[in-house]
């Protein structure tokens, strides 16, 4: 059912099993989205969950996702 909560980014308010890792990287549509463990907790459906904040996105192939071709 999940022991942590992702906050921000494309998976905002998603529950997941963190197993207390410091960093979570999710591949979504070819890009890597990073969430970082915080010291905060949030009450959610009668449980207290650790919060992971969205830290940004990067292209695993080294190409910046925000770069525009000219």
KOLMI-740664 format. One record per residue: x, y, z of N, C-alpha, C in turn; residue in one letter; residue number from 1. Coordinates in nm, 2 decimals, decimal comma. Layout:
[r [X Y Z] [X Y Z] [X Y Z] 'A' NUM] ...
END
This chain:
[r [0,08 -0,12 0,00] [0,00 0,00 0,00] [0,09 0,13 0,00] 'X' 1] [r [0,21 0,12 0,04] [0,30 0,23 0,04] [0,33 0,29 0,18] 'X' 2] [r [0,46 0,33 0,19] [0,50 0,38 0,32] [0,55 0,53 0,30] 'X' 3] [r [0,54 0,58 0,18] [0,59 0,72 0,15] [0,50 0,78 0,05] 'X' 4] [r [0,51 0,91 0,03] [0,43 0,99 -0,06] [0,52 1,08 -0,14] 'X' 5] [r [0,50 1,07 -0,27] [0,57 1,16 -0,37] [0,49 1,29 -0,37] 'X' 6] [r [0,56 1,41 -0,36] [0,50 1,54 -0,37] [0,56 1,62 -0,48] 'X' 7] [r [0,48 1,67 -0,57] [0,52 1,75 -0,68] [0,55 1,66 -0,80] 'X' 8] [r [0,58 1,73 -0,92] [0,61 1,66 -1,04] [0,50 1,58 -1,09] 'X' 9] [r [0,53 1,49 -1,19] [0,42 1,41 -1,26] [0,35 1,31 -1,18] 'X' 10] [r [0,41 1,27 -1,06] [0,35 1,17 -0,98] [0,31 1,22 -0,84] 'X' 11] [r [0,26 1,35 -0,84] [0,22 1,42 -0,72] [0,12 1,34 -0,64] 'X' 12] [r [0,14 1,32 -0,52] [0,05 1,25 -0,42] [0,03 1,10 -0,46] 'X' 13] [r [0,14 1,04 -0,51] [0,14 0,90 -0,53] [0,21 0,83 -0,41] 'X' 14] [r [0,14 0,72 -0,37] [0,19 0,64 -0,26] [0,29 0,54 -0,32] 'X' 15] [r [0,40 0,51 -0,25] [0,49 0,40 -0,29] [0,57 0,34 -0,17] 'X' 16] [r [0,63 0,23 -0,20] [0,71 0,16 -0,09] [0,85 0,21 -0,10] 'X' 17] [r [0,89 0,30 -0,02] [1,02 0,37 -0,02] [1,13 0,29 0,04] 'X' 18] [r [1,10 0,21 0,14] [1,20 0,13 0,21] [1,31 0,22 0,26] 'X' 19] [r [1,28 0,35 0,28] [1,36 0,46 0,34] [1,49 0,49 0,25] 'X' 20] [r [1,48 0,47 0,12] [1,59 0,51 0,03] [1,59 0,66 0,03] 'X' 21] [r [1,71 0,72 0,00] [1,73 0,86 0,00] [1,68 0,93 -0,13] 'X' 22] [r [1,69 0,85 -0,24] [1,66 0,91 -0,37] [1,57 0,81 -0,45] 'X' 23] [r [1,47 0,86 -0,52] [1,39 0,78 -0,61] [1,39 0,84 -0,75] 'X' 24] [r [1,42 0,76 -0,85] [1,42 0,80 -0,98] [1,32 0,72 -1,06] 'X' 25] [r [1,23 0,78 -1,13] [1,13 0,72 -1,21] [1,15 0,75 -1,35] 'X' 26] [r [1,14 0,65 -1,44] [1,15 0,68 -1,59] [1,01 0,70 -1,63] 'X' 27] [r [0,98 0,81 -1,69] [0,85 0,84 -1,75] [0,86 0,90 -1,88] 'X' 28] [r [0,82 0,84 -1,99] [0,83 0,88 -2,12] [0,97 0,92 -2,17] 'X' 29] [r [1,06 0,83 -2,13] [1,20 0,85 -2,17] [1,28 0,95 -2,09] 'X' 30] [r [1,22 1,01 -1,99] [1,29 1,11 -1,90] [1,30 1,05 -1,76] 'X' 31] [r [1,40 1,09 -1,69] [1,41 1,04 -1,55] [1,37 1,16 -1,46] 'X' 32] [r [1,27 1,13 -1,37] [1,22 1,22 -1,27] [1,27 1,18 -1,14] 'X' 33] [r [1,33 1,28 -1,06] [1,39 1,25 -0,94] [1,31 1,31 -0,82] 'X' 34] [r [1,30 1,23 -0,71] [1,23 1,26 -0,59] [1,33 1,24 -0,48] 'X' 35] [r [1,35 1,33 -0,38] [1,44 1,32 -0,27] [1,37 1,31 -0,14] 'X' 36] [r [1,42 1,22 -0,06] [1,36 1,20 0,08] [1,38 1,33 0,16] 'X' 37] [r [1,28 1,36 0,24] [1,28 1,47 0,33] [1,27 1,42 0,47] 'X' 38] [r [1,28 1,51 0,57] [1,26 1,48 0,71] [1,11 1,50 0,75] 'X' 39] [r [1,03 1,55 0,65] [0,89 1,57 0,68] [0,80 1,45 0,66] 'X' 40] [r [0,69 1,46 0,73] [0,59 1,35 0,72] [0,46 1,41 0,70] 'X' 41] [r [0,36 1,34 0,64] [0,23 1,39 0,61] [0,13 1,28 0,65] 'X' 42] [r [0,02 1,32 0,72] [-0,09 1,23 0,75] [-0,17 1,21 0,63] 'X' 43] [r [-0,19 1,08 0,60] [-0,26 1,04 0,48] [-0,35 0,92 0,51] 'X' 44] [r [-0,48 0,94 0,51] [-0,57 0,83 0,52] [-0,55 0,75 0,66] 'X' 45] [r [-0,52 0,83 0,76] [-0,50 0,77 0,89] [-0,36 0,72 0,92] 'X' 46] [r [-0,27 0,74 0,83] [-0,13 0,69 0,85] [-0,04 0,81 0,84] 'X' 47] [r [0,08 0,80 0,89] [0,18 0,90 0,88] [0,29 0,85 0,78] 'X' 48] [r [0,31 0,93 0,67] [0,40 0,88 0,56] [0,51 0,98 0,55] 'X' 49] [r [0,63 0,92 0,51] [0,75 1,01 0,48] [0,72 1,08 0,35] 'X' 50] [r [0,77 1,20 0,34] [0,75 1,28 0,22] [0,88 1,28 0,13] 'X' 51] [r [0,86 1,26 0,00] [0,97 1,27 -0,10] [0,93 1,39 -0,19] 'X' 52] [r [1,02 1,49 -0,20] [0,99 1,61 -0,28] [1,05 1,59 -0,42] 'X' 53] [r [0,97 1,64 -0,52] [1,02 1,64 -0,66] [1,14 1,73 -0,67] 'X' 54] [r [1,25 1,68 -0,74] [1,37 1,75 -0,75] [1,41 1,78 -0,89] 'X' 55] [r [1,33 1,74 -0,99] [1,35 1,77 -1,13] [1,36 1,66 -1,22] 'X' 56] [r [1,39 1,69 -1,35] [1,39 1,59 -1,45] [1,52 1,60 -1,53] 'X' 57] [r [1,56 1,49 -1,58] [1,68 1,49 -1,67] [1,66 1,38 -1,78] 'X' 58] [r [1,73 1,40 -1,89] [1,74 1,30 -2,00] [1,85 1,21 -1,97] 'X' 59] [r [1,83 1,08 -1,95] [1,93 0,98 -1,92] [2,03 0,97 -2,04] 'X' 60] [r [2,00 1,02 -2,16] [2,09 1,01 -2,27] [2,18 1,13 -2,28] 'X' 61] [r [2,16 1,23 -2,18] [2,25 1,35 -2,18] [2,19 1,46 -2,26] 'X' 62] [r [2,08 1,45 -2,32] [2,02 1,56 -2,40] [1,93 1,64 -2,30] 'X' 63] [r [1,94 1,77 -2,29] [1,85 1,84 -2,20] [1,71 1,84 -2,26] 'X' 64] [r [1,61 1,81 -2,18] [1,48 1,80 -2,22] [1,42 1,94 -2,26] 'X' 65] [r [1,48 2,05 -2,20] [1,43 2,18 -2,23] [1,50 2,24 -2,35] 'X' 66] [r [1,60 2,18 -2,41] [1,67 2,23 -2,52] [1,58 2,23 -2,65] 'X' 67] [r [1,59 2,33 -2,73] [1,51 2,34 -2,85] [1,60 2,33 -2,97] 'X' 68] [r [1,56 2,25 -3,07] [1,63 2,24 -3,19] [1,61 2,36 -3,28] 'X' 69] [r [1,71 2,41 -3,34] [1,70 2,53 -3,42] [1,74 2,50 -3,56] 'X' 70] 
END
